[in-house]
Amino acid sequence: MKIIDDAINKGIKTLSEHASKEVLKSYSVPVTEEYLAKDVEEAIKYAQKIGYPVVLKGSSSTLTHKTEMNLVEVGIKDEESLVEAFNAIEKRGGSQLDGILVQEMIKGERELVAGLTRDPQFGPCVMFGLGGIFTEVLKDVTFRVAPLERYDAYEMMDEIKAKKILDEFRGKPAVDREKLADILINLGRIGLEHEEVAEIDINPLIIKDSMPVAVDALIVLRAETN
């Protein structure tokens, strides 16, 4: 895949959020509508195309902890706020930024996590569980060795302690389990078809109505490929 090959040729170990999502999108993983803006004029154009409110994020293959570095501005409601946020992120990120991501703002009360790790013994393993701020605290996750069959993906959904949030929840419809299963199966496919990929982290995978959408994503490449 060109995105991965280009990163390896440049000695890049971690794909930017936007590049990571482009890889996921090519494997039918739903991602946020977003565009990479090189300047504030492009950002304004993209925000108008998406529709306010939008999110701005500093885009970089080296600055992976965007929130901690204050490179994320959410709930931007108009052009004036966008210009202010764009300039602030640009100043904080400096030369390490390759642009600023203009992203649709997705609201959802249910946050999941999905991803891939490459085990030295078993190879690519798919991960699924409760996401958002609770991922590290509750560690409500489950794993399967790739390749996954559909029944594997459904078993993973039933194994997490918080599985009830996949059902009808606070007036919201049940999660589209077919689409969620597709995501988990396709994450395994990425690991099997691209040995260069060491790790994939989708957190959060927000449920918008019934559809799981990758709001933030990161792909890490294996060190020996660089």
C-alpha positions in Angstrom: 0.0 0.0 0.0 1.4 3.4 -1.1 0.8 5.2 2.2 2.7 2.5 4.2 5.4 2.2 1.6 6.0 6.0 1.5 6.2 6.1 5.3 8.8 3.3 5.4 10.9 4.9 2.6 10.9 8.2 4.7 11.8 6.4 7.9 8.5 7.3 9.5 7.5 4.9 12.4 4.0 6.2 13.1 1.4 7.3 10.5 -0.4 10.5 11.1 -4.1 10.3 12.2 -5.2 11.2 8.7 -2.9 8.7 7.0 -3.9 6.0 9.5 -7.6 6.7 8.6 -6.9 6.5 4.9 -5.5 3.0 5.4 -8.6 2.1 7.5 -10.9 3.6 4.9 -9.4 1.4 2.2 -10.5 -1.6 4.3 -14.1 -0.4 4.7 -13.7 0.9 8.2 -16.0 4.0 8.7 -14.0 7.1 9.6 -14.9 10.7 10.2 -15.3 13.1 7.3 -12.1 15.1 7.4 -9.6 17.1 5.2 -6.0 18.1 5.7 -5.6 21.9 5.5 -2.2 23.4 4.8 -3.4 27.0 5.6 -6.3 28.8 7.2 -8.0 29.5 3.9 -8.2 25.8 3.1 -9.4 25.1 6.7 -12.3 27.6 6.2 -13.2 26.0 2.9 -13.2 22.5 4.4 -15.2 23.6 7.4 -17.9 25.0 5.1 -17.9 21.8 3.2 -18.3 19.6 6.3 -20.6 22.0 8.1 -20.1 23.5 11.6 -19.5 22.5 14.3 -16.1 21.0 13.4 -13.0 19.8 15.2 -9.4 20.9 14.4 -6.4 18.7 15.1 -2.7 19.2 14.5 -1.6 16.6 12.0 1.8 15.0 12.5 3.6 11.6 12.3 5.8 12.6 15.3 3.4 14.3 17.7 1.1 11.3 18.5 -0.3 12.6 21.8 -2.3 15.5 20.4 -4.7 16.1 23.3 -1.9 16.2 25.9 0.0 18.7 23.7 -3.1 20.9 23.3 -3.3 20.3 19.6 -7.1 19.6 19.5 -9.9 22.1 19.5 -13.5 20.8 19.5 -16.9 22.4 19.0 -15.7 25.1 16.6 -19.0 26.8 15.6 -18.0 29.6 13.2 -15.3 31.0 10.9 -14.0 33.4 13.5 -13.5 30.6 16.1 -11.9 28.5 13.4 -9.3 31.1 12.5 -8.4 31.6 16.2 -8.1 27.8 16.8 -6.1 27.2 13.6 -3.6 29.9 14.5 -3.3 28.6 18.1 -2.7 25.0 17.0 -0.2 26.0 14.4 1.7 28.0 17.0 1.8 25.1 19.5 2.8 22.4 16.9 5.3 24.5 15.0 7.4 22.8 12.3 6.4 19.3 13.4 3.0 19.7 11.9 2.3 18.6 8.3 -1.0 20.4 8.3 -4.2 20.8 10.4 -7.0 18.3 10.2 -10.5 19.7 9.8 -12.9 17.0 11.0 -16.6 16.6 11.4 -17.7 16.6 15.1 -19.3 13.3 16.0 -21.4 13.1 19.1 -22.1 9.8 20.8 -22.6 8.5 24.3 -21.0 5.1 23.5 -17.3 4.9 22.9 -15.5 1.6 22.0 -11.9 0.8 21.2 -10.7 -1.5 18.5 -7.2 -2.3 17.2 -4.4 -4.7 16.4 -1.3 -5.8 18.1 1.4 -8.1 16.7 2.3 -10.8 19.2 5.8 -12.4 18.8 4.3 -15.9 19.1 0.8 -15.6 17.6 1.2 -12.8 15.1 -1.5 -10.2 14.4 -4.2 -10.2 17.2 -7.4 -8.1 17.0 -8.5 -6.2 20.1 -12.0 -4.9 21.0 -13.5 -3.4 24.1 -14.8 -0.4 26.0 -13.1 2.8 24.7 -12.6 6.5 25.5 -11.2 7.5 28.9 -12.2 4.1 30.4 -9.8 2.0 28.2 -6.8 2.2 30.5 -8.8 2.3 33.7 -11.2 -0.6 33.3 -9.2 -2.6 30.8 -12.5 -4.2 29.5 -11.0 -5.6 26.3 -10.8 -9.0 24.5 -8.5 -10.4 21.9 -8.6 -12.8 18.9 -5.7 -14.1 16.7 -6.2 -13.1 13.1 -7.7 -14.2 10.7 -11.2 -13.7 12.3 -14.3 -15.4 11.2 -17.6 -13.7 11.7 -18.4 -15.8 14.8 -15.1 -14.7 16.3 -16.1 -11.1 16.0 -19.5 -11.8 17.6 -17.9 -13.7 20.5 -15.7 -10.7 21.1 -18.7 -8.4 21.4 -20.3 -10.8 24.0 -17.1 -11.2 26.0 -16.7 -7.6 27.3 -18.3 -6.7 30.6 -19.9 -3.6 29.1 -21.6 -5.6 26.3 -25.0 -4.1 27.2 -24.0 -0.7 25.6 -24.1 -2.5 22.3 -27.9 -3.0 22.7 -30.5 -0.2 22.7 -29.1 2.5 25.0 -30.7 5.6 26.4 -33.1 5.9 23.5 -30.4 5.1 20.9 -30.7 2.1 18.6 -28.6 -1.0 19.0 -25.2 -1.0 17.5 -24.9 -2.3 13.9 -23.2 -5.6 14.9 -22.7 -6.6 11.3 -20.7 -3.5 10.6 -18.8 -3.8 13.9 -17.9 -7.4 12.9 -16.7 -6.2 9.5 -14.4 -3.7 11.2 -12.9 -6.4 13.5 -12.4 -8.8 10.6 -10.8 -6.2 8.4 -8.4 -5.1 11.2 -7.2 -8.7 11.2 -6.8 -8.5 7.4 -4.7 -5.4 7.6 -2.3 -7.2 10.0 -2.1 -10.3 7.8 -1.7 -8.5 4.5 0.8 -5.8 5.7 3.6 -7.3 7.8 5.0 -3.8 8.2 2.1 -2.9 10.5 2.9 -3.4 14.2 -0.1 -1.8 15.9 -3.4 -0.2 15.1 -5.3 1.8 17.7 -8.8 3.1 17.1 -9.9 5.0 20.2 -12.6 6.2 20.3 -14.7 4.2 18.0 -17.9 6.2 18.6 -21.4 4.9 17.9 -23.2 7.5 15.8 -26.9 6.4 15.9 -26.1 2.7 15.2 -23.0 3.0 13.2 -19.4 2.6 14.6 -17.2 5.4 13.3 -13.4 5.7 13.9 -13.0 9.2 15.4 -9.3 8.9 16.2 -6.8 6.3 14.9 -3.1 5.5 14.9 -1.1 3.0 13.0 2.5 2.1 14.2 4.9 0.5 11.8 7.4 -2.2 12.8 10.8 -0.9 13.8 12.8 -3.3 11.6 11.1 -2.0 8.5 12.5 1.4 8.9 
